[in-house]
Amino acid sequence: MNMWPTHRVISASRKEALDGARRHLGRRGAELMAAIDDGRDVTKLASEVNALAMYASKLEDASTWPYSHGMPRTLMFAVLAPLATVITRFLLDAYVR
């Protein structure tokens, strides 16, 4: 099963979201630094910058493949194990006769 087209779509979507988050993070980070320099209250701004940084970090860590690493193993056992059982039974039945 070819997953490259799906991977490309997910990668492009992740890149677009990450670019936006980084752009907002840069702007809000500059505003935060200016507010600190001016001695203004930065509580709300700092929480926004923190939320943007966490969001960007989650996007960076997000997988761009449409399946998890355990899925191929599960698929193998779900498909190949019963198939191997049927083939083994067929061969044993043929051998016994």
N, C-alpha and C positions, 0 to 999 in steps of 0.2 A: 504494500500500500504506500503510495507516494505521498509523503507529508511535506514536501518542499513548498508547494503553493501555500499551504496553511501556515507554515513556518514564516514565509515571507510576509504574509498579511499580519500575523501577530507581531513580527519584528517591526514592521512599519508603524503599526499602531502604538507599540511601546515606545519607539523612537519619537514619534510625534508628541505623545504624552510627556515623555521625559524632557524633551526640548522645552515644552511649555512650562513644566515645573521648574526647570533650571532658570528659565527666563524670569519667572515670577520670584524665584528665590533670590536671584541677583538683584532685582529691583527692591524687594522688601529688605534684603540684607543691607543694601546701601542706605535705605531709609532708617534702618535700625542703628547703623553706625552713626549716622548724622544725628539721630535723636540722643544717642549716648553722648556724643560730643557736645550737644546743646544742653545736656543735663535734664532732658525731659523724661517723663515716665515711659518706660519701654516694655512694660508688662505685656500689653496686648500685642505689640509688634513682635516681641520675642517669642510669644506662643505661636504666632502666625509663621514666623521663620522656622521654628522648630517643627511645626506641622508640615510645612513645605519640604523641609529637609528629610523628614521621615517618609513622606510620600515619594520623593525622588529616590530614596534608598530602596524602598519597596519595589519601585519600578525597575531599578537596576538589577535587583535580585530575581525579578520575575522571569520564569522560563518562557522561551519563545517556541518551544516545541509543544504540540497539541496533546502529548501524552506524558505521563510521569515515567520515571525510570523503572518502576515496578510493573508497569503495564505489559511490556513485552514478555516478561517472565510469566505473568498471570495468563496472558494469551497463549503462551506456549503450553502451559499445563492444562488450560481449558480445552485446547484443540488437539495438541499432539499426544497427550497422555491417553485420552480415550481412543484416538486413532491407533496408537501403538498397542493398546489392549485388544482392539478388534483384529488387527493384523496378527498378533500373537495367537489369539484364539483360533483364527482361520488356519494358521500354519499348524497349530497343534491338532486341530480336527483333521487336517489333511494327512498329517504324519501318523495319527492313530489309526486311520482307516487303511 
